[in-house]
Amino acid sequence: MSTEFFIARRYLLAKRKGLFAMITTIIGVAGVALGVAALIVTLAIMDGFQSDIKQKIIDAQAHITVYGRMGARELERVRGVLAKDARVEAVSPFVLGQGILTFDNRSTGVVVKGFSPSEEFKVNNLRKALTKGSWEPLDKQAGDAPPAIVLGEELAKNMGLWVGDDAVLVSPQGSAAAGMGLLPKMRKFRVAGLVRTGYYEFDNTMAYCSAAAAGDFFGLGGGANGAGVKLRDINRAGDVAASLKRDLGFSYNVKTYADMNQTLYAALKLEKFVMTLVLALIILVATFNIASNLLMMSVEKLRDIGILRAMGAGPGFIRRVFFWEGNLIAVTGITIGVLLGVGISVFISVYPVVELPSDVYYITKVPVQLNLSDILATVGISYALCMLSAVYPALRASRVSPVDAIRYG
């Protein structure tokens, strides 16, 4: 144990003149602890929501999506290029287009995606998102019955549709009719099921049908205009997308799930940064308590400082004593804050302290995800702010004249 640390510890633990000095020390420690705990809990909840949203997006989308008009022969070439990449686990071609869904004097724009369920469910988790009905009618066309379509739950609610209802899909592209110019292409579909992914943009706009029905409706025949790709390691999506762009050529557009949702991800990152900055102000306020406590201590221990200087202690020795005092207050507050923050986060994740409306968030309790990197960053920032607050008191105490300190202390 160094002499500076020994003196600093004795100063903090020894009985003080009056109660006010001890209270300021406790307030300094408590302020740092509450600031660190609040920051850890907030970051854990925000990380939980980000992870939950990211998982919902990944469940409804492929890791990588290849866009481009593909005939039957070109589709086989794309399949071959994707199959050669060992990082690719599964591929599902699809037909994607926009249309207008009409039912009972109501109409709305929808994004129609046609695929083969046996292939599509290998690249995403749409199978588990089904809440009503079945996916089977997409594979089996029953006689003269309208082709099956599965709608997002929010879309179906807004349209007043239910499983078994027939709706008309209108293509804005239209089709040529003899002597009548272009007429909008229309086809009746029967609702076979409803899906709820938990991501509102999908549940309010997406309609799913078989690849054959979508291809016929949008005039692609047996081809496709896109393919979903599932990777063995989602963290390599950027590298795989770059290599696929080179292999497939400029006629195809390759995007990762992050590229297709970059606005949302950017908003989440900005929100997390702003919240971190705001909550860091709590810790900054607590550091002023530490600074005021050390300044009071320098006045209270003025005679002691003068005696130490008279015994040969230099300005550097006095500075180190006050730095050690600031360090002890900071470490104590940060340690308590980390334990309190982690404890509250675990408690919230286990027990439904805050209940969320399931019809809005699709979850009933607050998602919490503790990241070691966030905790370490919080500890580092808090420690740096606390030590900065000790700079001025340490410099002020080190400049005290030993003669004046002994005479007027």
C-alpha positions as CSV (number, residue, x, y, z in Angstrom):
1,M,0.0,0.0,0.0
2,S,1.5,3.4,-1.0
3,T,1.7,6.2,1.4
4,E,-0.6,8.4,-0.7
5,F,-3.2,5.7,-0.8
6,F,-3.0,5.1,2.9
7,I,-3.4,8.8,3.7
8,A,-6.3,9.1,1.3
9,R,-8.1,6.2,2.7
10,R,-7.6,7.5,6.3
11,Y,-9.0,10.9,5.3
12,L,-12.2,9.4,3.8
13,L,-12.8,6.9,6.7
14,A,-11.7,9.1,9.6
15,K,-14.3,11.0,11.6
16,R,-14.8,14.4,10.0
17,K,-15.5,17.8,11.5
18,G,-19.3,18.2,11.3
19,L,-21.8,16.1,9.4
20,F,-21.9,18.1,6.2
21,A,-18.6,16.9,4.9
22,M,-19.6,13.2,5.3
23,I,-23.0,13.9,3.7
24,T,-21.3,15.4,0.6
25,T,-19.1,12.3,0.3
26,I,-22.1,10.0,0.5
27,I,-24.0,12.2,-2.0
28,G,-21.0,12.0,-4.4
29,V,-20.9,8.2,-4.2
30,A,-24.7,7.9,-4.5
31,G,-24.8,10.3,-7.5
32,V,-22.2,8.3,-9.4
33,A,-23.9,5.0,-8.5
34,L,-27.3,6.2,-9.6
35,G,-26.0,7.7,-12.8
36,V,-24.1,4.5,-13.7
37,A,-27.1,2.3,-12.8
38,A,-29.5,4.4,-14.9
39,L,-27.2,4.3,-17.9
40,I,-26.7,0.6,-17.7
41,V,-30.5,-0.1,-17.3
42,T,-31.4,2.2,-20.2
43,L,-28.8,0.8,-22.5
44,A,-29.9,-2.8,-21.7
45,I,-33.5,-2.0,-22.5
46,M,-32.6,-0.2,-25.7
47,D,-30.3,-3.1,-26.8
48,G,-33.2,-5.4,-26.0
49,F,-35.6,-3.5,-28.2
50,Q,-33.0,-3.3,-31.0
51,S,-32.3,-7.0,-30.8
52,D,-36.0,-7.8,-30.8
53,I,-36.7,-5.6,-33.8
54,K,-33.7,-7.0,-35.6
55,Q,-34.9,-10.5,-35.0
56,K,-38.4,-9.8,-36.3
57,I,-36.9,-8.3,-39.5
58,I,-34.6,-11.3,-40.0
59,D,-37.5,-13.7,-39.3
60,A,-39.6,-12.1,-42.1
61,Q,-36.7,-11.5,-44.6
62,A,-33.8,-13.4,-46.0
63,H,-30.2,-12.5,-44.9
64,I,-29.4,-11.4,-48.5
65,T,-31.9,-10.6,-51.3
66,V,-30.9,-10.7,-55.0
67,Y,-33.1,-8.5,-57.3
68,G,-33.3,-8.9,-61.0
69,R,-35.6,-10.2,-63.7
70,M,-34.9,-13.9,-64.3
71,G,-36.3,-16.2,-66.9
72,A,-36.3,-19.9,-66.3
73,R,-32.8,-20.3,-67.8
74,E,-31.3,-17.3,-66.0
75,L,-32.9,-18.5,-62.8
76,E,-31.0,-21.8,-63.0
77,R,-27.7,-19.8,-63.6
78,V,-28.3,-17.7,-60.5
79,R,-29.1,-20.9,-58.5
80,G,-25.8,-22.4,-59.7
81,V,-23.8,-19.3,-58.7
82,L,-25.3,-19.3,-55.2
83,A,-24.9,-23.0,-54.8
84,K,-21.1,-22.7,-55.4
85,D,-20.7,-20.4,-52.4
86,A,-20.1,-22.5,-49.3
87,R,-21.4,-19.7,-47.1
88,V,-24.9,-20.0,-48.6
89,E,-27.2,-22.4,-46.8
90,A,-30.5,-22.0,-48.7
91,V,-32.0,-20.1,-51.7
92,S,-35.7,-19.3,-52.4
93,P,-36.7,-17.6,-55.7
94,F,-39.7,-15.3,-55.5
95,V,-41.9,-13.0,-57.6
96,L,-42.4,-9.5,-56.1
97,G,-44.8,-6.9,-57.2
98,Q,-47.2,-4.2,-56.2
99,G,-50.9,-4.3,-56.5
100,I,-54.2,-2.9,-55.2
101,L,-56.2,-5.2,-52.9
102,T,-60.0,-4.5,-53.0
103,F,-62.7,-5.9,-50.7
104,D,-66.2,-4.7,-49.8
105,N,-65.7,-1.2,-51.2
106,R,-62.3,-0.9,-49.6
107,S,-59.0,-0.8,-51.3
108,T,-55.3,-0.4,-50.3
109,G,-51.9,-0.8,-51.9
110,V,-50.1,-4.0,-51.1
111,V,-46.8,-5.7,-51.8
112,V,-47.4,-9.2,-53.2
113,K,-44.7,-11.8,-52.8
114,G,-45.1,-15.2,-54.6
115,F,-42.9,-18.1,-53.5
116,S,-42.8,-21.8,-52.9
117,P,-43.4,-22.4,-49.2
118,S,-41.1,-25.4,-49.1
119,E,-38.2,-23.3,-50.3
120,E,-39.1,-20.0,-48.6
121,F,-39.4,-21.4,-45.1
122,K,-35.7,-22.5,-45.4
123,V,-34.6,-18.8,-45.6
124,N,-36.8,-17.2,-43.1
125,N,-39.3,-18.0,-40.2
126,L,-42.5,-16.9,-41.9
127,R,-43.9,-20.4,-41.1
128,K,-44.0,-19.6,-37.4
129,A,-45.6,-16.2,-38.0
130,L,-48.9,-17.8,-39.1
131,T,-51.7,-17.0,-36.6
132,K,-54.8,-18.2,-38.6
133,G,-55.4,-20.5,-41.4
134,S,-52.7,-22.5,-43.2
135,W,-49.9,-22.3,-45.8
136,E,-50.9,-25.5,-47.5
137,P,-53.3,-23.9,-50.0
138,L,-50.4,-22.0,-51.6
139,D,-48.9,-25.3,-52.7
140,K,-52.2,-27.0,-53.7
141,Q,-54.6,-25.3,-56.2
142,A,-58.0,-26.8,-55.8
143,G,-59.8,-27.0,-59.1
144,D,-61.5,-23.8,-60.2
145,A,-61.2,-22.2,-56.8
146,P,-59.4,-18.8,-56.6
147,P,-55.7,-19.0,-55.8
148,A,-54.8,-18.8,-52.1
149,I,-53.3,-15.7,-50.5
150,V,-52.0,-15.1,-47.0
151,L,-52.2,-11.6,-45.7
152,G,-50.5,-9.6,-42.9
153,E,-52.7,-9.5,-39.9
154,E,-52.8,-5.7,-39.7
155,L,-53.6,-5.5,-43.4
156,A,-56.5,-8.0,-43.0
157,K,-57.9,-6.0,-40.0
158,N,-57.8,-2.8,-42.0
159,M,-59.6,-4.4,-44.9
160,G,-62.1,-6.3,-42.8
161,L,-60.9,-9.6,-44.3
162,W,-60.9,-13.0,-42.7
163,V,-59.8,-16.5,-43.6
164,G,-62.1,-17.8,-46.4
165,D,-63.0,-14.4,-47.8
166,D,-62.4,-13.6,-51.5
167,A,-60.6,-10.4,-52.4
168,V,-59.7,-8.9,-55.8
169,L,-56.1,-8.0,-56.6
170,V,-55.6,-5.3,-59.2
171,S,-52.4,-4.8,-61.1
172,P,-51.6,-1.1,-61.8
173,Q,-49.6,-2.2,-64.9
174,G,-52.8,-3.3,-66.8
175,S,-53.1,-5.6,-69.8
176,A,-54.0,-4.9,-73.4
177,A,-57.5,-5.7,-74.6
178,A,-58.6,-5.8,-78.2
179,G,-60.1,-2.5,-79.2
180,M,-60.2,-1.2,-75.6
181,G,-56.5,-0.2,-75.0
182,L,-55.0,-1.0,-71.6
183,L,-57.3,-2.3,-68.9
184,P,-56.2,-3.0,-65.3
185,K,-55.5,-6.7,-64.7
186,M,-57.6,-8.2,-62.0
187,R,-57.7,-11.5,-60.3
188,K,-59.7,-13.0,-57.4
189,F,-57.8,-14.5,-54.5
190,R,-59.1,-16.4,-51.4
191,V,-57.6,-15.6,-48.0
192,A,-56.0,-18.8,-46.7
193,G,-54.3,-17.4,-43.6
194,L,-53.0,-14.5,-41.6
195,V,-49.5,-13.8,-40.4
196,R,-48.1,-11.6,-37.7
197,T,-44.3,-11.1,-37.8
198,G,-44.3,-8.4,-35.1
199,Y,-42.9,-5.8,-37.6
200,Y,-45.7,-3.4,-38.5
201,E,-44.4,-2.5,-41.9
202,F,-44.7,-6.1,-43.0
203,D,-47.9,-6.9,-41.3
204,N,-49.6,-3.9,-42.8
205,T,-48.4,-4.2,-46.4
206,M,-47.4,-7.8,-47.3
207,A,-49.5,-10.4,-49.1
208,Y,-48.1,-13.8,-49.9
209,C,-49.2,-16.3,-52.6
210,S,-47.7,-19.1,-54.7
211,A,-45.0,-18.3,-57.2
212,A,-47.1,-19.6,-60.0
213,A,-50.0,-17.3,-59.2
214,A,-47.8,-14.3,-58.7
215,G,-45.8,-15.0,-61.9
216,D,-49.0,-15.3,-63.9
217,F,-50.5,-12.2,-62.4
218,F,-47.4,-10.0,-63.0
219,G,-46.5,-11.6,-66.4
220,L,-43.3,-13.4,-65.4
221,G,-44.4,-16.9,-66.4
222,G,-42.1,-19.5,-64.9
223,G,-39.4,-16.9,-64.0
224,A,-38.8,-14.7,-61.0
225,N,-37.6,-11.2,-60.2
226,G,-35.7,-12.0,-57.0
227,A,-34.2,-14.7,-54.7
228,G,-33.8,-14.8,-51.0
229,V,-30.6,-16.2,-49.6
230,K,-29.9,-17.6,-46.1
231,L,-26.3,-17.7,-44.9
232,R,-24.7,-20.1,-42.5
233,D,-23.3,-17.0,-40.6
234,I,-25.4,-13.9,-40.7
235,N,-22.5,-11.7,-39.5
236,R,-20.8,-12.3,-42.9
237,A,-23.7,-10.9,-44.9
238,G,-21.7,-7.9,-46.1
239,D,-18.8,-9.9,-47.4
240,V,-21.1,-12.5,-49.1
241,A,-23.2,-9.7,-50.7
242,A,-20.0,-8.1,-52.1
243,S,-18.8,-11.3,-53.7
244,L,-22.2,-12.1,-55.1
245,K,-22.3,-8.7,-56.8
246,R,-19.1,-9.6,-58.6
247,D,-20.2,-13.1,-59.6
248,L,-23.7,-12.2,-60.8
249,G,-22.9,-9.1,-62.7
250,F,-24.3,-5.6,-62.9
251,S,-27.7,-6.7,-64.0
252,Y,-28.5,-7.9,-60.5
253,N,-28.9,-5.8,-57.3
254,V,-27.7,-7.6,-54.1
255,K,-28.8,-6.2,-50.7
256,T,-28.4,-7.4,-47.2
257,Y,-31.1,-7.2,-44.6
258,A,-29.2,-4.2,-43.1
259,D,-29.2,-2.4,-46.4
260,M,-33.0,-2.8,-46.8
261,N,-33.6,-1.5,-43.2
262,Q,-30.8,1.0,-42.9
263,T,-33.1,4.0,-42.1
264,L,-34.5,2.1,-39.1
265,Y,-31.1,0.9,-37.9
266,A,-29.7,4.4,-38.2
267,A,-32.6,5.8,-36.2
268,L,-32.1,3.2,-33.5
269,K,-28.4,3.9,-33.3
270,L,-29.0,7.7,-33.1
271,E,-31.6,7.2,-30.3
272,K,-29.2,5.1,-28.3
273,F,-26.4,7.7,-28.7
274,V,-28.7,10.6,-27.6
275,M,-30.0,8.6,-24.6
276,T,-26.4,7.8,-23.6
277,L,-25.4,11.4,-23.9
278,V,-28.4,12.6,-21.8
279,L,-27.9,10.1,-19.0
280,A,-24.2,10.8,-18.9
281,L,-25.2,14.2,-17.6
282,I,-26.3,12.6,-14.4
283,I,-22.8,11.2,-13.9
284,L,-21.4,14.6,-14.8
285,V,-23.6,16.3,-12.1
286,A,-22.4,13.7,-9.6
287,T,-18.7,14.6,-10.4
288,F,-19.4,18.2,-9.2
289,N,-20.3,16.7,-5.8
290,I,-17.0,14.9,-5.8
291,A,-15.1,18.1,-6.7
292,S,-16.9,20.1,-4.0
293,N,-16.2,17.3,-1.5
294,L,-12.5,17.3,-2.3
295,L,-12.4,21.1,-2.1
296,M,-14.0,21.1,1.3
297,M,-11.5,18.4,2.4
298,S,-8.6,20.6,1.2
299,V,-9.9,23.4,3.5
300,E,-10.6,21.1,6.4
301,K,-7.2,19.4,6.2
302,L,-5.3,22.6,5.6
303,R,-3.1,22.2,8.7
304,D,-2.5,18.5,7.9
305,I,-1.4,19.5,4.4
306,G,1.0,22.1,5.8
307,I,2.5,19.5,8.2
308,L,3.0,17.0,5.3
309,R,4.7,19.8,3.2
310,A,6.9,20.7,6.2
311,M,7.9,17.1,6.6
312,G,9.2,17.1,3.0
313,A,6.2,16.0,1.0
314,G,6.2,17.8,-2.4
315,P,3.3,19.1,-4.4
316,G,3.2,15.9,-6.4
317,F,2.7,13.9,-3.2
318,I,-0.3,16.1,-2.2
319,R,-1.8,15.8,-5.7
320,R,-1.5,12.0,-5.6
321,V,-3.3,12.0,-2.2
322,F,-6.3,13.9,-3.6
323,F,-6.3,11.8,-6.8
324,W,-6.5,8.7,-4.7
325,E,-9.4,10.2,-2.7
326,G,-11.2,11.0,-6.0
327,N,-10.4,7.5,-7.2
328,L,-11.8,5.8,-4.1
329,I,-15.0,7.7,-4.4
330,A,-15.3,7.0,-8.1
331,V,-14.5,3.3,-7.8
332,T,-17.0,2.8,-4.9
333,G,-19.8,4.7,-6.7
334,I,-19.2,2.9,-10.0
335,T,-19.0,-0.5,-8.4
336,I,-22.3,0.0,-6.6
337,G,-23.8,1.5,-9.8
338,V,-22.8,-1.5,-11.9
339,L,-24.2,-4.0,-9.3
340,L,-27.4,-2.0,-9.0
341,G,-27.8,-1.5,-12.8
342,V,-27.2,-5.2,-13.6
343,G,-29.5,-6.3,-10.8
344,I,-32.4,-4.1,-11.9
345,S,-31.9,-5.2,-15.6
346,V,-32.0,-8.9,-14.6
347,F,-35.1,-8.2,-12.4
348,I,-36.9,-6.5,-15.2
349,S,-36.1,-9.3,-17.6
350,V,-37.4,-12.0,-15.3
351,Y,-40.4,-10.3,-13.7
352,P,-43.0,-8.3,-15.7
353,V,-42.5,-5.1,-13.7
354,V,-43.5,-3.1,-16.8
355,E,-46.3,-4.6,-18.9
356,L,-46.6,-3.6,-22.5
357,P,-49.8,-3.7,-24.6
358,S,-49.4,-6.8,-26.8
359,D,-51.6,-5.4,-29.6
360,V,-49.0,-2.6,-30.1
361,Y,-45.7,-4.1,-29.3
362,Y,-46.5,-7.9,-29.8
363,I,-44.6,-8.5,-26.5
364,T,-45.9,-8.3,-23.0
365,K,-42.7,-7.4,-21.1
366,V,-39.8,-5.1,-21.7
367,P,-37.0,-6.9,-23.6
368,V,-33.6,-6.6,-21.8
369,Q,-30.2,-7.5,-23.2
370,L,-27.0,-6.8,-21.2
371,N,-23.9,-6.2,-23.3
372,L,-20.5,-6.4,-21.7
373,S,-19.2,-3.7,-24.2
374,D,-21.9,-1.2,-23.0
375,I,-21.1,-1.9,-19.3
376,L,-17.4,-1.4,-19.9
377,A,-18.0,1.8,-21.9
378,T,-20.2,3.1,-19.1
379,V,-17.6,2.3,-16.5
380,G,-14.8,3.9,-18.5
381,I,-16.7,7.1,-19.2
382,S,-17.8,7.4,-15.6
383,Y,-14.3,6.8,-14.2
384,A,-12.8,9.4,-16.6
385,L,-15.4,12.0,-15.6
386,C,-14.9,11.3,-11.9
387,M,-11.1,11.6,-12.2
388,L,-11.4,14.9,-14.1
389,S,-13.4,16.3,-11.2
390,A,-10.4,15.6,-8.9
391,V,-7.9,17.6,-11.0
392,Y,-8.7,21.1,-9.7
393,P,-9.0,20.2,-6.0
394,A,-5.7,18.3,-6.3
395,L,-3.9,21.2,-8.0
396,R,-5.3,23.7,-5.5
397,A,-4.2,21.6,-2.5
398,S,-0.7,21.1,-3.9
399,R,-0.1,24.8,-4.2
400,V,-0.8,25.5,-0.5
401,S,2.2,27.2,1.3
402,P,3.3,25.0,4.3
403,V,4.0,28.1,6.5
404,D,0.5,29.6,5.8
405,A,-1.2,26.2,6.2
406,I,0.3,25.7,9.6
407,R,-0.3,29.2,10.7
408,Y,-3.9,29.7,9.5
409,G,-5.0,26.0,9.3
